[in-house]
Amino acid sequence: MIPLVDIRPWRTGSSTDSTATAREVDDALRTSGFMMLTGHGVSASLGDDIRSAARRFFALPHETKARYAAPVYGRGWVGQGRETNSFYGESTDNTPTDLKESYTIGRPLRTGNQDIDREWFAENIWPAEVPELQPLCERYAADMHALYLDLLRICAAALNLPTDWFVTRSLASPHTFNINRYPPLTATGTPAPGQYRIAPHTDWGILTLLDRQPGYGGLEVQMADDTWVPAPYLDGALTINIGDLLARWTGDRWRSTRHRVLPPQDEAPDEDLVSLIMFCETDVDTVVTPIPGVGHAKYPPVRSADYLLERGSAATVA
């Protein structure tokens, strides 16, 4: 299943405690690719405040939200029908689009390289109708980025690498912060065959940090035997999983696991959920190739930016 990991011993304990935490993370990412994380220090009330502000934005008329429209992987509002996250290589022109809408925010960083900054660190767009959203999201994203760097240190220790091994390759990395709204059945109507709030997929990058709400139409994870199980929920815990690039880096020692968000269910026709998701990456010019002696799989080198852009294009509905 999905293990529960408390990282407080890493932050406050002895070297023995830190080693034990790193071992727990390694076990979780080898067997599941997912973990439930406690001791992370990110305020739950801050997430609640973001959800409240985001709901005010999502409740605006379509024509108002359209002023902030953005492409997948852009900055701003991605309306329902713009994205399909079917497993890479399996989607077709007939694949139903995902039953969600999103507000997308990026990392406010300037690297000094104009091409990189234009592509990966574009200015965020903030809705004038909900001014409180910007300071809430900026604080939350900063806290989650600090957590990401700590998780990278734990991941390095879990692989017997220097603790700054991943961090030094991710100091100028982008991230994508999605506020995903999953509308209720009363708004979407009956889903098409094979349609989901988010279709079965793997994530693309390094680590995904998810603050989610439980529900009938919630997160499911595919196990090693190909069965699908509901992801456990623990109030205050974050759901963490790795993406394709980290799986490649570790030669598949760690699993980039397929997961999905179920469509709205008849049992809860008014269920309206909001998830806060941080997709964390390495530097865009980092060439990812399997670390010697870590895993078993052989992958050709791939530049992080090239892989992410290819996946983003595949998920976009024209």
N, C-alpha and C positions, 0 to 999 in steps of 0.2 A: 504494500500500500504506500501511502505518502507519509514519511517520517516527520515527527515533530522535533525541531532543533532549537535549543535555547542558546543564544550566542553571548549571554552575559558572562559565562566563565571565560570566554576569549578576551573580553574587554576588561574584566576586573580580577580574574583569577591568577593562579600560578602558571608557570610554563607547562606543568603537567595538565592543568585544566585546559589550557589553550590547545595542547596537542590532542586532548580528548575531543574537544569541539571540532577541530579540523578532521578528525577521523569520522565523527558523526556526519559531517557534511560530505565527505568522500563516499561514505556508505549510502547516503540518501541519493546522491547524484549518479552513482553507479547503478543502483537498483531501481530507482524511480525516475530520476531526472527532475523530480519535484521535491520540495520540502515545505513544511509549515514552520514559520520562523517567529520565535518570541525573543524578548530581550533586545529588540531592534531600536527602541528609543524614539520611534516616530509617533507623534501625537495622534491618537485616534480622534480626538475632538477636532483637530485641524482637518482631517479627512471628512468628517461630518459637515464642517462648515463649507468645504469645497463642494460637496454634494448639494447642499442647499443652494449655493450660488449658481452652480451649474444647472440645476433644475429650473431656476428662474430664466436662464438663457434658453434652455431647450423648450420652454413653454412659450417663447416668443413666436410671432407669426413667421411662417416660412419665408416670406419676402424680406423680413428683417434679418433672419439668420443667413439668408443667401448673400447679404452684403459682406459676410465674413467667410464665404465659401473658399475652400482650399482643396487641392488634390490630395490623394493618399500620400502620406509622408510630407505633406506641406504644413502650413501654419494656419490654424483657424478651424472652421466648421466643415466636417465631411458628412454630408447628408446621407440618409438611408438610400441604399441602391447604388452607392458609388464604389463599393468594395466587396470582394469575395475572397475569403481566406481558405478556400479548398486546398487540400494538401498539394504542395508544389508538384507540378507535373501531371496532376489528375484533373484539374479544372478544364472545362470546355466552354464553348460559347453558350451552351445551354445550362451552365451551372448557376443555380439561383444565387442572388446577391444576399449578403448578410443582413439580418434584421436588427440593425443598430444605427445610431448616429453618434458622431464623436466630435469633441473639441480637442485639437492637437496643439501642443506647445513644445518648443524645442529648448535646448540649452543656450543661454545667452553668453556666447564666448566669441572672442576674436583671436584667431590664430596668427594673423598677419599675412596669410596666404589668401588673396582675394577670391580665387576660384573656389577654394575649400569653404571659405566663409559664406560665399554666395549660395553654394549648394547645400551646405550642412548646418549653417548657423544663421539662417535668415531671421530677420526681426520677427518677434512674436506679434500677433494681432490680438487685441483685447477688445471685447464688446463694450461700447460706451454705455449700453443699457444696464450692464451689471458691473459697475466699476470695482466692486469688492473682489471680483474673481482674480484680478492680477496679483495683489499682494498675498492673497491666500496661496495661490499656485506657486508663486516665486519662493515663498518660505518652504512649502511642502517639497518642491523639486530640489531645493538646496539640501534639505534634510535627507531626502531619499538618495541624492548623489553621494552624500557623505557615507550613508549606509552601503551603497554600492562599492565604494573604495574599500570599506572594511571587509565586505564579502570577498572582494578580489584578493585581499591579503589572506583570508582564511582559505580560499581556494588554492592559492600558491602553497601555503603550508601543507595542505592536504596532499599535494603532489610532491612534497619534499623539495620544492623550489624556494629560492629566496622570497621572503614575504612581499617584496615590492616587484616581483617579476611581472605580474599582470598590470599593476598600477602604473609602472613606468611606460607601458605600452598603451595606456588609456588616459593619460593626463589631458590630452586635447580631444577627447572623444565626444561625439554627439550623444544625445539621448532624445527619445521621443516620449513625451508625457501625454497619454491619451486619457481623456475623460469619456468613457463609453456609456451611453444610455441605451438600455435595452427596453424598447417600448412594450406596453402590455398587448395582450391578444386583442383587446377591444380596440386598439389603434392599428395593429398590423393586419388584422383579419387572419383567416386560416393560412398557415404557412404552406408554401408549395412543397411537393414531395422533395425530400432531401434538402430542405431549407432550414437554416439554423440562425440563432443570433450571431454566432461565429462558427463557420464550418470547420470540420476537422483540419488541423494544420499543426505544423511545428513553428516555433518562433525562429527568427532569423539570426539574431546577433549573439550576445554574450550572456547576459542575465536579464530576466524579466522579474520585476518587483510589483506584485499585485495586491491591492487592497480591494476586496470584493464584498458583496452582500450575498447572503444565502438566499436561495429561492428554488422553486420547482423547476424553472428554466435556467438552471445554473451550470457551473463548470463540471465537466467530466474529463477524465484522464484515461488514456489507453494503456493498459498494462502490457507486460512483456508477452503474455499469452494472447494478446489482441482483444481481450475483453475490455469493456468500458465500465468504469466505476465512478460514482459521484466523488468529487474532491471533498475531503473533510473540511469542516468549517469550525474555527475556534475564534471566539470574539477577541479582537485585539491582535491576532496573529496575521502575518503577511504570508501570502502564497508566493514561493520563489521557484522558478524553473530556469533551466539553461536553454540556450538557442543553438542553432546549427553551427555557428562559427566556433563556439566553445567546445561543442562535441568534436568538430574537426580538429581543433587545437589539441584535444586530449586523445586523439586517435580512437574516438568512441569509447574511451573508458567511462565517460559520462554520457548519459543519454539525452538527446534532444527528443522529447516525448510528444507524440501527437496528443492534442486535447481539443475540446470543442465547448461551446456554450449552447445549451439546448434551446430550441425555439420556445416561445411562450406556450404555456400548457393550459389545457382546459380546466385543470383543477384550480388554477389561479389566474382567471382572465384579466384581473386588474393589476397583476404583478408588474411593477416598473422598477427596474434595478439600475444602479449606477456604479460602475467600477472605475477605479483609479489605477492606471497601468503605466509603469515606467519601463520602457525598452532601452536597456543600457548596452553600449557598444564599446569597442576598442577604437583607437585612433583610425581614421578612415584610410590612411596610407599604410597601415600595418598589414604585412603579408602573413596570413595565417597558414601555417603548415604544422603537421603533427609534431608534438614535442617528443624528442627521442626517448624511448624507454618508458613512456607513460601508458600508451594504449596499444591496440592491435591493428587498427584500421589504417590503410594507406590512402591519403588524399593528396591531390596535387596542390601546390601553393595557390592561394586565392587572395586577392587584395580585398580588404574589408569593404571598401566603398563599392567595388564592382559587384560583390555578392549582394549587398543590401539594395543597390539600385535595381538589380535584376529581379530580386524577389518583390520589391515594391511595384515594379512595372507589371509583374504577373498578377498581383492582387488588385490592380486598378481596373475598374469597369469604365470603359470609354463613355 
